[in-house]
Amino acid sequence: MTPEEVGQRLVALLAPVEVTASVSGGQAYARATVDVPPASWRDAVRAARDDAQLGLDFFDWLSAVDELAEGFDVVAHLWSTRHRHGLLLRTRVPREAPVVASVVDLFAGAGWHERETHEMFGIGFDGHGELRPLLLPPEFEGHPLRKEFVLASRVAKPWPGAKEPGESEAGGGRRPIRPPGVPAPGEWGMTPTPAGAAGVGEGQRGGTPARPARERPPRPAPGERPARPTTAERPAGPTRSTSAERPAGPARGTPGERPAGPAPAGPGTPGRPTPGEPPTGPPRQEPAAKPGTEESDG
């Protein structure tokens, strides 16, 4: 059977219930998709399993999709091991009371799928009897796959990767994308209502005080150089010391005046010879004659 024929066959089996059939995917991945009301969910699964032409005897998986204000879509995929065709069965439950009938007695393998969907989305399955936690610890609060669920760890700790999820390799000029599970600022948590803001909500998702506007200096026009600061705007530098504060140095002589030479030598001190005068030394002393070597008179 083609996907169109599978959908039309189930519509005929559930008449006069208002059921719509369509085809999702394409080519080898095309699947018949049938939308039924929540009250006919269990009857649709039984009819798909027991009909000889459909023969959908294998339960593949069950999950849900959060459609925000429109509620939750509960989706189950069934497969025929004899005819080799499949079916996507879908129903929508309201967000205020998301409850649908359990199909555990029709397919025992649906037990864990219904427990996981109840744990992650908060959808109840009437008749299951054992919707206890499957993946999360017993003390965990909330349903993590709901779109309003805030991942507190992403808020308290920045994203550890080099780039944010969804940011390209050449990115950097745009504002970084918020990590998954972190809503826009001001849409979650306790935000106090500013004074004088009439009509603004209080408590969760209350009014958010407006940020003060930051003034930025105007940018200079292209080709225009910024003006230099005047002398009055420049910071005063260290003052120079005056001549009165400087230490007095040695006095300089007048032009053409030679510095005075050393004082003349005193008595007993050899003086410095003048130019052209032979140096004077101590008087030469004759050696004394040795005894017995005196010259005779003759």
Summary of the structure (lengths in Angstrom):
residues: 298
radius of gyration: 52.9
end to end distance: 175.3
largest distance: 186.2
contacts: 573
relative contact order: 0.07
helix: 16%
strand: 14%
